[in-house]
Amino acid sequence: MRRYRSPKRTKEQQEMLELVEELLEEVKSGNVESVVYSKTDRDGRIETGWSTEISGNEILGMMEIGKQRVIETMREE
Protein backbone atom coordinates (compact mmCIF):
# COMPACT_ATOMS: atom_id res chain seq x y z
CA MET A 1 0.00 0.00 0.00
CA ARG A 2 1.31 3.40 -0.93
CA ARG A 3 1.21 6.11 1.70
CA TYR A 4 0.48 9.72 0.90
CA ARG A 5 3.34 12.05 1.65
CA SER A 6 2.71 15.72 2.15
CA PRO A 7 4.73 18.01 -0.13
CA LYS A 8 8.06 19.14 1.25
CA ARG A 9 7.78 22.57 2.84
CA THR A 10 10.34 25.31 2.81
CA LYS A 11 11.68 26.65 6.10
CA GLU A 12 9.58 29.80 5.65
CA GLN A 13 6.42 27.77 4.99
CA GLN A 14 7.06 25.65 8.08
CA GLU A 15 7.56 28.77 10.22
CA MET A 16 4.30 30.28 8.91
CA LEU A 17 2.45 27.04 9.57
CA GLU A 18 3.77 26.91 13.13
CA LEU A 19 2.71 30.53 13.69
CA VAL A 20 -0.83 29.85 12.44
CA GLU A 21 -1.10 26.62 14.45
CA GLU A 22 0.01 28.45 17.60
CA LEU A 23 -2.61 31.14 17.01
CA LEU A 24 -5.29 28.52 16.37
CA GLU A 25 -4.48 26.79 19.65
CA GLU A 26 -4.74 30.11 21.49
CA VAL A 27 -8.12 30.79 19.86
CA LYS A 28 -9.39 27.29 20.72
CA SER A 29 -8.32 27.71 24.36
CA GLY A 30 -10.25 30.98 24.63
CA ASN A 31 -7.17 33.16 25.13
CA VAL A 32 -7.77 35.31 22.03
CA GLU A 33 -10.25 38.18 22.10
CA SER A 34 -9.66 39.46 18.56
CA VAL A 35 -7.43 38.93 15.52
CA VAL A 36 -6.00 41.37 12.98
CA TYR A 37 -3.73 40.14 10.20
CA SER A 38 -1.99 40.98 6.93
CA LYS A 39 -0.81 38.44 4.40
CA THR A 40 0.82 38.41 0.99
CA ASP A 41 -0.28 35.86 -1.59
CA ARG A 42 1.82 34.33 -4.36
CA ASP A 43 0.76 37.07 -6.78
CA GLY A 44 2.10 39.74 -4.43
CA ARG A 45 -1.32 40.97 -3.35
CA ILE A 46 -1.53 42.09 0.25
CA GLU A 47 -4.72 41.26 2.08
CA THR A 48 -5.83 42.18 5.59
CA GLY A 49 -8.53 40.80 7.81
CA TRP A 50 -9.88 41.03 11.32
CA SER A 51 -12.41 39.61 13.74
CA THR A 52 -15.96 40.77 13.25
CA GLU A 53 -16.47 41.79 16.89
CA ILE A 54 -13.86 44.55 16.88
CA SER A 55 -14.21 48.29 16.23
CA GLY A 56 -12.37 50.24 13.59
CA ASN A 57 -10.38 52.05 16.27
CA GLU A 58 -9.28 48.74 17.80
CA ILE A 59 -8.27 47.41 14.38
CA LEU A 60 -6.17 50.50 13.66
CA GLY A 61 -4.67 50.43 17.15
CA MET A 62 -3.64 46.79 16.84
CA MET A 63 -2.10 47.44 13.42
CA GLU A 64 -0.21 50.44 14.79
CA ILE A 65 1.12 48.37 17.70
CA GLY A 66 2.24 45.71 15.24
CA LYS A 67 3.96 48.36 13.13
CA GLN A 68 5.78 49.76 16.17
CA ARG A 69 6.96 46.28 17.19
CA VAL A 70 8.36 45.67 13.71
CA ILE A 71 10.20 49.00 13.83
CA GLU A 72 11.68 48.12 17.24
CA THR A 73 12.80 44.72 15.92
CA MET A 74 14.42 46.37 12.90
CA ARG A 75 16.33 48.77 15.17
CA GLU A 76 17.64 45.89 17.24
CA GLU A 77 19.00 44.05 14.21
C-alpha positions as CSV (number, residue, x, y, z in Angstrom):
1,M,0.0,0.0,0.0
2,R,1.3,3.4,-0.9
3,R,1.2,6.1,1.7
4,Y,0.5,9.7,0.9
5,R,3.3,12.1,1.6
6,S,2.7,15.7,2.1
7,P,4.7,18.0,-0.1
8,K,8.1,19.1,1.3
9,R,7.8,22.6,2.8
10,T,10.3,25.3,2.8
11,K,11.7,26.6,6.1
12,E,9.6,29.8,5.6
13,Q,6.4,27.8,5.0
14,Q,7.1,25.7,8.1
15,E,7.6,28.8,10.2
16,M,4.3,30.3,8.9
17,L,2.5,27.0,9.6
18,E,3.8,26.9,13.1
19,L,2.7,30.5,13.7
20,V,-0.8,29.9,12.4
21,E,-1.1,26.6,14.5
22,E,0.0,28.4,17.6
23,L,-2.6,31.1,17.0
24,L,-5.3,28.5,16.4
25,E,-4.5,26.8,19.7
26,E,-4.7,30.1,21.5
27,V,-8.1,30.8,19.9
28,K,-9.4,27.3,20.7
29,S,-8.3,27.7,24.4
30,G,-10.2,31.0,24.6
31,N,-7.2,33.2,25.1
32,V,-7.8,35.3,22.0
33,E,-10.2,38.2,22.1
34,S,-9.7,39.5,18.6
35,V,-7.4,38.9,15.5
36,V,-6.0,41.4,13.0
37,Y,-3.7,40.1,10.2
38,S,-2.0,41.0,6.9
39,K,-0.8,38.4,4.4
40,T,0.8,38.4,1.0
41,D,-0.3,35.9,-1.6
42,R,1.8,34.3,-4.4
43,D,0.8,37.1,-6.8
44,G,2.1,39.7,-4.4
45,R,-1.3,41.0,-3.4
46,I,-1.5,42.1,0.3
47,E,-4.7,41.3,2.1
48,T,-5.8,42.2,5.6
49,G,-8.5,40.8,7.8
50,W,-9.9,41.0,11.3
51,S,-12.4,39.6,13.7
52,T,-16.0,40.8,13.2
53,E,-16.5,41.8,16.9
54,I,-13.9,44.6,16.9
55,S,-14.2,48.3,16.2
56,G,-12.4,50.2,13.6
57,N,-10.4,52.1,16.3
58,E,-9.3,48.7,17.8
59,I,-8.3,47.4,14.4
60,L,-6.2,50.5,13.7
61,G,-4.7,50.4,17.2
62,M,-3.6,46.8,16.8
63,M,-2.1,47.4,13.4
64,E,-0.2,50.4,14.8
65,I,1.1,48.4,17.7
66,G,2.2,45.7,15.2
67,K,4.0,48.4,13.1
68,Q,5.8,49.8,16.2
69,R,7.0,46.3,17.2
70,V,8.4,45.7,13.7
71,I,10.2,49.0,13.8
72,E,11.7,48.1,17.2
73,T,12.8,44.7,15.9
74,M,14.4,46.4,12.9
75,R,16.3,48.8,15.2
76,E,17.6,45.9,17.2
77,E,19.0,44.0,14.2
